């Protein structure tokens, strides 16, 4: 993989005015420390230059880029990737292309650390993001071969990680199956085995008793229902109850009762309404 671009840019007087002397001094200090390979101190100086440039309303992209370079050299790849992302806000297309490319390198280095930590899923995500960075760099600088080479290397690395991920998943499943089998094959303590048998017998007895109770309860409910609703057959000559009659039979009974009632009323009228002969008194 191509070495990371060590773009340590000193802001010129045309970029920083006299009132930005403090930011320029921090940037110069960071450059000196970087060349001395004191990358941690250099990153801190560049960070100070970034803050002061922002306060003075200056483009902090150069200081951010240099801070990212220093963090990368210090092995702090995740932080370096973040600083490169911040540096991408610049309007300088050349600096953007370098930031995309270097951020891809930082993410690839981060994926290597994640792979060593058995974080294969995270490593694959870092490689995917690195490939996107190389694609952006190629779009800004089509003639630059380095992003293309690193993209191909990243693609190959992703395939290796995918294969490793599948092997890890397969091994984890085998380990779990073996663990489960060992647990089954492990001899049990006689006392524990006896306790388990007793518990099982107790559960069986409780289930059997529950079935008997349910059966008994069902029989009692059936007997109670028969006592409350006796199903007696009507005796011969006994008129059927209305609820046992058909609509036609019920109508005939009602009509018969009406006729009997009407006959009684007519008889009463004949008795009561018959004139009593009276003797004439002339």
Secondary structure, DSSP 4 states (H G I P E B T S, - for coil): -PPPP---PPPPTTTS-GGGHHHHHHHHHHHHHHHTT-HHHHHHHHHHHHHHHHHTT---HHHHHHHHHHHHHTT-HHHHHHHHHHHTTSS-HHHHHHHHHHHHHHHHHHHHHHHHTT-HHHHHHHHHHHHHHHHHHHHH-TT-HHHHHHHHHHHHHHHHHHHHHHHHHHHHHHHHHHHHHHHHHSPPPHHHHHHHHHHHHHHHHHHHHHHHHHHHHHHHHHHHHHHHS--PPPPTTPPPPGGGS-HHHHHHHHHHHHHHHHHHHHHHHHHHHSPPP-----
